[in-house]
Amino acid sequence: RIAAGRLAAEGIAAVVIDCETSIGLGLAAEVAGWLRAPVMRPDELRADYLATAVRAAA
């Protein structure tokens, strides 16, 4: 959590990939909150979606 906060404070853009299956614990969303980053699922990992998410996070 501390490292994620430092990255966010430095303005480093990030995208979190949520790979949880079956039982979702919400960990990706939690990490994304610390990073101030969007969350994407693997099925959303098309180049255009990923590029849009990275640009929006930057």
mmCIF file as gemmi writes it, N, C-alpha and C atoms, coordinates in Angstrom:
data_model
loop_
_atom_site.group_PDB
_atom_site.id
_atom_site.type_symbol
_atom_site.label_atom_id
_atom_site.label_alt_id
_atom_site.label_comp_id
_atom_site.label_asym_id
_atom_site.label_entity_id
_atom_site.label_seq_id
_atom_site.pdbx_PDB_ins_code
_atom_site.Cartn_x
_atom_site.Cartn_y
_atom_site.Cartn_z
_atom_site.occupancy
_atom_site.B_iso_or_equiv
_atom_site.pdbx_formal_charge
_atom_site.auth_seq_id
_atom_site.auth_asym_id
_atom_site.pdbx_PDB_model_num
ATOM 1 N N . ARG Axp A 1 ? 0.823 -1.187 0 1 0 ? 1 A 1
ATOM 2 C CA . ARG Axp A 1 ? 0 0 0 1 0 ? 1 A 1
ATOM 3 C C . ARG Axp A 1 ? 0.869 1.254 0 1 0 ? 1 A 1
ATOM 4 N N . ILE Axp A 2 ? 1.937 1.232 0.76 1 0 ? 2 A 1
ATOM 5 C CA . ILE Axp A 2 ? 2.832 2.386 0.824 1 0 ? 2 A 1
ATOM 6 C C . ILE Axp A 2 ? 3.473 2.637 -0.532 1 0 ? 2 A 1
ATOM 7 N N . ALA Axp A 3 ? 3.944 1.575 -1.165 1 0 ? 3 A 1
ATOM 8 C CA . ALA Axp A 3 ? 4.572 1.716 -2.487 1 0 ? 3 A 1
ATOM 9 C C . ALA Axp A 3 ? 3.576 2.266 -3.501 1 0 ? 3 A 1
ATOM 10 N N . ALA Axp A 4 ? 2.347 1.779 -3.467 1 0 ? 4 A 1
ATOM 11 C CA . ALA Axp A 4 ? 1.327 2.269 -4.4 1 0 ? 4 A 1
ATOM 12 C C . ALA Axp A 4 ? 1.056 3.749 -4.16 1 0 ? 4 A 1
ATOM 13 N N . GLY Axp A 5 ? 1.001 4.147 -2.913 1 0 ? 5 A 1
ATOM 14 C CA . GLY Axp A 5 ? 0.796 5.553 -2.591 1 0 ? 5 A 1
ATOM 15 C C . GLY Axp A 5 ? 1.923 6.429 -3.097 1 0 ? 5 A 1
ATOM 16 N N . ARG Axp A 6 ? 3.138 5.924 -2.997 1 0 ? 6 A 1
ATOM 17 C CA . ARG Axp A 6 ? 4.292 6.687 -3.497 1 0 ? 6 A 1
ATOM 18 C C . ARG Axp A 6 ? 4.241 6.825 -5.015 1 0 ? 6 A 1
ATOM 19 N N . LEU Axp A 7 ? 3.887 5.739 -5.696 1 0 ? 7 A 1
ATOM 20 C CA . LEU Axp A 7 ? 3.76 5.805 -7.158 1 0 ? 7 A 1
ATOM 21 C C . LEU Axp A 7 ? 2.696 6.822 -7.556 1 0 ? 7 A 1
ATOM 22 N N . ALA Axp A 8 ? 1.563 6.78 -6.889 1 0 ? 8 A 1
ATOM 23 C CA . ALA Axp A 8 ? 0.489 7.725 -7.193 1 0 ? 8 A 1
ATOM 24 C C . ALA Axp A 8 ? 0.931 9.155 -6.914 1 0 ? 8 A 1
ATOM 25 N N . ALA Axp A 9 ? 1.631 9.369 -5.795 1 0 ? 9 A 1
ATOM 26 C CA . ALA Axp A 9 ? 2.104 10.708 -5.444 1 0 ? 9 A 1
ATOM 27 C C . ALA Axp A 9 ? 3.091 11.252 -6.469 1 0 ? 9 A 1
ATOM 28 N N . GLU Axp A 10 ? 3.862 10.361 -7.07 1 0 ? 10 A 1
ATOM 29 C CA . GLU Axp A 10 ? 4.822 10.772 -8.105 1 0 ? 10 A 1
ATOM 30 C C . GLU Axp A 10 ? 4.149 11.009 -9.452 1 0 ? 10 A 1
ATOM 31 N N . GLY Axp A 11 ? 2.864 10.679 -9.533 1 0 ? 11 A 1
ATOM 32 C CA . GLY Axp A 11 ? 2.142 10.876 -10.786 1 0 ? 11 A 1
ATOM 33 C C . GLY Axp A 11 ? 2.427 9.8 -11.82 1 0 ? 11 A 1
ATOM 34 N N . ILE Axp A 12 ? 2.886 8.652 -11.368 1 0 ? 12 A 1
ATOM 35 C CA . ILE Axp A 12 ? 3.191 7.548 -12.279 1 0 ? 12 A 1
ATOM 36 C C . ILE Axp A 12 ? 1.893 6.853 -12.662 1 0 ? 12 A 1
ATOM 37 N N . ALA Axp A 13 ? 1.62 6.806 -13.949 1 0 ? 13 A 1
ATOM 38 C CA . ALA Axp A 13 ? 0.389 6.196 -14.446 1 0 ? 13 A 1
ATOM 39 C C . ALA Axp A 13 ? 0.457 4.683 -14.314 1 0 ? 13 A 1
ATOM 40 N N . ALA Axp A 14 ? -0.682 4.084 -14.014 1 0 ? 14 A 1
ATOM 41 C CA . ALA Axp A 14 ? -0.755 2.63 -13.868 1 0 ? 14 A 1
ATOM 42 C C . ALA Axp A 14 ? -2.12 2.147 -14.321 1 0 ? 14 A 1
ATOM 43 N N . VAL Axp A 15 ? -2.176 0.894 -14.656 1 0 ? 15 A 1
ATOM 44 C CA . VAL Axp A 15 ? -3.423 0.195 -14.931 1 0 ? 15 A 1
ATOM 45 C C . VAL Axp A 15 ? -3.339 -1.125 -14.178 1 0 ? 15 A 1
ATOM 46 N N . VAL Axp A 16 ? -4.395 -1.48 -13.455 1 0 ? 16 A 1
ATOM 47 C CA . VAL Axp A 16 ? -4.424 -2.725 -12.697 1 0 ? 16 A 1
ATOM 48 C C . VAL Axp A 16 ? -5.24 -3.75 -13.475 1 0 ? 16 A 1
ATOM 49 N N . ILE Axp A 17 ? -4.674 -4.945 -13.657 1 0 ? 17 A 1
ATOM 50 C CA . ILE Axp A 17 ? -5.37 -6.027 -14.337 1 0 ? 17 A 1
ATOM 51 C C . ILE Axp A 17 ? -5.968 -6.948 -13.277 1 0 ? 17 A 1
ATOM 52 N N . ASP Axp A 18 ? -7.284 -7.063 -13.267 1 0 ? 18 A 1
ATOM 53 C CA . ASP Axp A 18 ? -7.996 -7.886 -12.292 1 0 ? 18 A 1
ATOM 54 C C . ASP Axp A 18 ? -8.098 -9.311 -12.817 1 0 ? 18 A 1
ATOM 55 N N . CYS Axp A 19 ? -7.287 -10.197 -12.281 1 0 ? 19 A 1
ATOM 56 C CA . CYS Axp A 19 ? -7.251 -11.601 -12.72 1 0 ? 19 A 1
ATOM 57 C C . CYS Axp A 19 ? -7.979 -12.526 -11.755 1 0 ? 19 A 1
ATOM 58 N N . GLU Axp A 20 ? -8.703 -11.962 -10.805 1 0 ? 20 A 1
ATOM 59 C CA . GLU Axp A 20 ? -9.434 -12.808 -9.866 1 0 ? 20 A 1
ATOM 60 C C . GLU Axp A 20 ? -10.531 -13.561 -10.615 1 0 ? 20 A 1
ATOM 61 N N . THR Axp A 21 ? -10.679 -14.828 -10.293 1 0 ? 21 A 1
ATOM 62 C CA . THR Axp A 21 ? -11.737 -15.639 -10.884 1 0 ? 21 A 1
ATOM 63 C C . THR Axp A 21 ? -12.558 -16.269 -9.772 1 0 ? 21 A 1
ATOM 64 N N . SER Axp A 22 ? -13.712 -16.752 -10.121 1 0 ? 22 A 1
ATOM 65 C CA . SER Axp A 22 ? -14.629 -17.393 -9.172 1 0 ? 22 A 1
ATOM 66 C C . SER Axp A 22 ? -14.958 -16.455 -8.025 1 0 ? 22 A 1
ATOM 67 N N . ILE Axp A 23 ? -14.208 -16.546 -6.957 1 0 ? 23 A 1
ATOM 68 C CA . ILE Axp A 23 ? -14.465 -15.714 -5.782 1 0 ? 23 A 1
ATOM 69 C C . ILE Axp A 23 ? -13.659 -14.431 -5.911 1 0 ? 23 A 1
ATOM 70 N N . GLY Axp A 24 ? -14.353 -13.332 -6.108 1 0 ? 24 A 1
ATOM 71 C CA . GLY Axp A 24 ? -13.667 -12.053 -6.213 1 0 ? 24 A 1
ATOM 72 C C . GLY Axp A 24 ? -13.499 -11.43 -4.838 1 0 ? 24 A 1
ATOM 73 N N . LEU Axp A 25 ? -12.278 -11.187 -4.459 1 0 ? 25 A 1
ATOM 74 C CA . LEU Axp A 25 ? -11.997 -10.588 -3.155 1 0 ? 25 A 1
ATOM 75 C C . LEU Axp A 25 ? -11.917 -9.067 -3.217 1 0 ? 25 A 1
ATOM 76 N N . GLY Axp A 26 ? -11.91 -8.533 -4.428 1 0 ? 26 A 1
ATOM 77 C CA . GLY Axp A 26 ? -11.832 -7.09 -4.574 1 0 ? 26 A 1
ATOM 78 C C . GLY Axp A 26 ? -10.441 -6.517 -4.388 1 0 ? 26 A 1
ATOM 79 N N . LEU Axp A 27 ? -9.438 -7.374 -4.431 1 0 ? 27 A 1
ATOM 80 C CA . LEU Axp A 27 ? -8.07 -6.902 -4.194 1 0 ? 27 A 1
ATOM 81 C C . LEU Axp A 27 ? -7.577 -5.979 -5.302 1 0 ? 27 A 1
ATOM 82 N N . ALA Axp A 28 ? -7.922 -6.285 -6.537 1 0 ? 28 A 1
ATOM 83 C CA . ALA Axp A 28 ? -7.484 -5.434 -7.648 1 0 ? 28 A 1
ATOM 84 C C . ALA Axp A 28 ? -8.07 -4.037 -7.505 1 0 ? 28 A 1
ATOM 85 N N . ALA Axp A 29 ? -9.327 -3.96 -7.146 1 0 ? 29 A 1
ATOM 86 C CA . ALA Axp A 29 ? -9.957 -2.652 -6.959 1 0 ? 29 A 1
ATOM 87 C C . ALA Axp A 29 ? -9.305 -1.887 -5.814 1 0 ? 29 A 1
ATOM 88 N N . GLU Axp A 30 ? -8.929 -2.603 -4.775 1 0 ? 30 A 1
ATOM 89 C CA . GLU Axp A 30 ? -8.261 -1.965 -3.638 1 0 ? 30 A 1
ATOM 90 C C . GLU Axp A 30 ? -6.905 -1.396 -4.057 1 0 ? 30 A 1
ATOM 91 N N . VAL Axp A 31 ? -6.118 -2.194 -4.764 1 0 ? 31 A 1
ATOM 92 C CA . VAL Axp A 31 ? -4.811 -1.732 -5.242 1 0 ? 31 A 1
ATOM 93 C C . VAL Axp A 31 ? -4.992 -0.568 -6.208 1 0 ? 31 A 1
ATOM 94 N N . ALA Axp A 32 ? -5.979 -0.674 -7.085 1 0 ? 32 A 1
ATOM 95 C CA . ALA Axp A 32 ? -6.241 0.407 -8.036 1 0 ? 32 A 1
ATOM 96 C C . ALA Axp A 32 ? -6.586 1.705 -7.31 1 0 ? 32 A 1
ATOM 97 N N . GLY Axp A 33 ? -7.311 1.601 -6.231 1 0 ? 33 A 1
ATOM 98 C CA . GLY Axp A 33 ? -7.631 2.786 -5.435 1 0 ? 33 A 1
ATOM 99 C C . GLY Axp A 33 ? -6.386 3.44 -4.873 1 0 ? 33 A 1
ATOM 100 N N . TRP Axp A 34 ? -5.469 2.625 -4.375 1 0 ? 34 A 1
ATOM 101 C CA . TRP Axp A 34 ? -4.214 3.168 -3.839 1 0 ? 34 A 1
ATOM 102 C C . TRP Axp A 34 ? -3.395 3.834 -4.932 1 0 ? 34 A 1
ATOM 103 N N . LEU Axp A 35 ? -3.432 3.24 -6.128 1 0 ? 35 A 1
ATOM 104 C CA . LEU Axp A 35 ? -2.652 3.773 -7.251 1 0 ? 35 A 1
ATOM 105 C C . LEU Axp A 35 ? -3.36 4.9 -7.995 1 0 ? 35 A 1
ATOM 106 N N . ARG Axp A 36 ? -4.655 5.078 -7.68 1 0 ? 36 A 1
ATOM 107 C CA . ARG Axp A 36 ? -5.494 6.01 -8.459 1 0 ? 36 A 1
ATOM 108 C C . ARG Axp A 36 ? -5.464 5.602 -9.93 1 0 ? 36 A 1
ATOM 109 N N . ALA Axp A 37 ? -5.688 4.318 -10.157 1 0 ? 37 A 1
ATOM 110 C CA . ALA Axp A 37 ? -5.573 3.726 -11.489 1 0 ? 37 A 1
ATOM 111 C C . ALA Axp A 37 ? -6.864 3.012 -11.874 1 0 ? 37 A 1
ATOM 112 N N . PRO Axp A 38 ? -7.117 2.902 -13.165 1 0 ? 38 A 1
ATOM 113 C CA . PRO Axp A 38 ? -8.282 2.129 -13.607 1 0 ? 38 A 1
ATOM 114 C C . PRO Axp A 38 ? -8.024 0.628 -13.458 1 0 ? 38 A 1
ATOM 115 N N . VAL Axp A 39 ? -9.099 -0.131 -13.408 1 0 ? 39 A 1
ATOM 116 C CA . VAL Axp A 39 ? -9.025 -1.591 -13.325 1 0 ? 39 A 1
ATOM 117 C C . VAL Axp A 39 ? -9.575 -2.165 -14.623 1 0 ? 39 A 1
ATOM 118 N N . MET Axp A 40 ? -8.873 -3.148 -15.166 1 0 ? 40 A 1
ATOM 119 C CA . MET Axp A 40 ? -9.338 -3.83 -16.371 1 0 ? 40 A 1
ATOM 120 C C . MET Axp A 40 ? -9.32 -5.328 -16.123 1 0 ? 40 A 1
ATOM 121 N N . ARG Axp A 41 ? -10.251 -6.028 -16.767 1 0 ? 41 A 1
ATOM 122 C CA . ARG Axp A 41 ? -10.265 -7.49 -16.724 1 0 ? 41 A 1
ATOM 123 C C . ARG Axp A 41 ? -9.513 -8.016 -17.939 1 0 ? 41 A 1
ATOM 124 N N . PRO Axp A 42 ? -9.012 -9.243 -17.874 1 0 ? 42 A 1
ATOM 125 C CA . PRO Axp A 42 ? -8.265 -9.795 -19.012 1 0 ? 42 A 1
ATOM 126 C C . PRO Axp A 42 ? -9.032 -9.754 -20.328 1 0 ? 42 A 1
ATOM 127 N N . ASP Axp A 43 ? -10.365 -9.921 -20.269 1 0 ? 43 A 1
ATOM 128 C CA . ASP Axp A 43 ? -11.14 -9.883 -21.512 1 0 ? 43 A 1
ATOM 129 C C . ASP Axp A 43 ? -11.211 -8.483 -22.12 1 0 ? 43 A 1
ATOM 130 N N . GLU Axp A 44 ? -10.791 -7.487 -21.381 1 0 ? 44 A 1
ATOM 131 C CA . GLU Axp A 44 ? -10.757 -6.113 -21.885 1 0 ? 44 A 1
ATOM 132 C C . GLU Axp A 44 ? -9.389 -5.727 -22.445 1 0 ? 44 A 1
ATOM 133 N N . LEU Axp A 45 ? -8.466 -6.655 -22.456 1 0 ? 45 A 1
ATOM 134 C CA . LEU Axp A 45 ? -7.094 -6.334 -22.835 1 0 ? 45 A 1
ATOM 135 C C . LEU Axp A 45 ? -6.88 -6.326 -24.343 1 0 ? 45 A 1
ATOM 136 N N . ARG Axp A 46 ? -7.696 -5.589 -25.009 1 0 ? 46 A 1
ATOM 137 C CA . ARG Axp A 46 ? -7.455 -5.319 -26.422 1 0 ? 46 A 1
ATOM 138 C C . ARG Axp A 46 ? -6.592 -4.066 -26.47 1 0 ? 46 A 1
ATOM 139 N N . ALA Axp A 47 ? -5.797 -3.972 -27.477 1 0 ? 47 A 1
ATOM 140 C CA . ALA Axp A 47 ? -4.84 -2.86 -27.583 1 0 ? 47 A 1
ATOM 141 C C . ALA Axp A 47 ? -5.527 -1.508 -27.476 1 0 ? 47 A 1
ATOM 142 N N . ASP Axp A 48 ? -6.667 -1.337 -28.142 1 0 ? 48 A 1
ATOM 143 C CA . ASP Axp A 48 ? -7.329 -0.032 -28.109 1 0 ? 48 A 1
ATOM 144 C C . ASP Axp A 48 ? -7.862 0.299 -26.718 1 0 ? 48 A 1
ATOM 145 N N . TYR Axp A 49 ? -8.434 -0.675 -26 1 0 ? 49 A 1
ATOM 146 C CA . TYR Axp A 49 ? -8.922 -0.425 -24.65 1 0 ? 49 A 1
ATOM 147 C C . TYR Axp A 49 ? -7.773 -0.112 -23.699 1 0 ? 49 A 1
ATOM 148 N N . LEU Axp A 50 ? -6.711 -0.885 -23.812 1 0 ? 50 A 1
ATOM 149 C CA . LEU Axp A 50 ? -5.561 -0.685 -22.936 1 0 ? 50 A 1
ATOM 150 C C . LEU Axp A 50 ? -4.912 0.67 -23.189 1 0 ? 50 A 1
ATOM 151 N N . ALA Axp A 51 ? -4.765 1.041 -24.445 1 0 ? 51 A 1
ATOM 152 C CA . ALA Axp A 51 ? -4.179 2.343 -24.782 1 0 ? 51 A 1
ATOM 153 C C . ALA Axp A 51 ? -5.04 3.475 -24.234 1 0 ? 51 A 1
ATOM 154 N N . THR Axp A 52 ? -6.35 3.341 -24.344 1 0 ? 52 A 1
ATOM 155 C CA . THR Axp A 52 ? -7.256 4.365 -23.819 1 0 ? 52 A 1
ATOM 156 C C . THR Axp A 52 ? -7.125 4.472 -22.305 1 0 ? 52 A 1
ATOM 157 N N . ALA Axp A 53 ? -7.055 3.337 -21.616 1 0 ? 53 A 1
ATOM 158 C CA . ALA Axp A 53 ? -6.928 3.348 -20.157 1 0 ? 53 A 1
ATOM 159 C C . ALA Axp A 53 ? -5.614 3.975 -19.718 1 0 ? 53 A 1
ATOM 160 N N . VAL Axp A 54 ? -4.537 3.659 -20.407 1 0 ? 54 A 1
ATOM 161 C CA . VAL Axp A 54 ? -3.231 4.225 -20.054 1 0 ? 54 A 1
ATOM 162 C C . VAL Axp A 54 ? -3.222 5.728 -20.297 1 0 ? 54 A 1
ATOM 163 N N . ARG Axp A 55 ? -3.766 6.154 -21.413 1 0 ? 55 A 1
ATOM 164 C CA . ARG Axp A 55 ? -3.812 7.606 -21.699 1 0 ? 55 A 1
ATOM 165 C C . ARG Axp A 55 ? -4.658 8.34 -20.668 1 0 ? 55 A 1
ATOM 166 N N . ALA Axp A 56 ? -5.766 7.745 -20.27 1 0 ? 56 A 1
ATOM 167 C CA . ALA Axp A 56 ? -6.635 8.38 -19.282 1 0 ? 56 A 1
ATOM 168 C C . ALA Axp A 56 ? -5.952 8.463 -17.922 1 0 ? 56 A 1
ATOM 169 N N . ALA Axp A 57 ? -5.112 7.476 -17.606 1 0 ? 57 A 1
ATOM 170 C CA . ALA Axp A 57 ? -4.42 7.459 -16.318 1 0 ? 57 A 1
ATOM 171 C C . ALA Axp A 57 ? -3.237 8.41 -16.287 1 0 ? 57 A 1
ATOM 172 N N . ALA Axp A 58 ? -2.721 8.769 -17.446 1 0 ? 58 A 1
ATOM 173 C CA . ALA Axp A 58 ? -1.516 9.608 -17.508 1 0 ? 58 A 1
ATOM 174 C C . ALA Axp A 58 ? -1.821 11.058 -17.214 1 0 ? 58 A 1
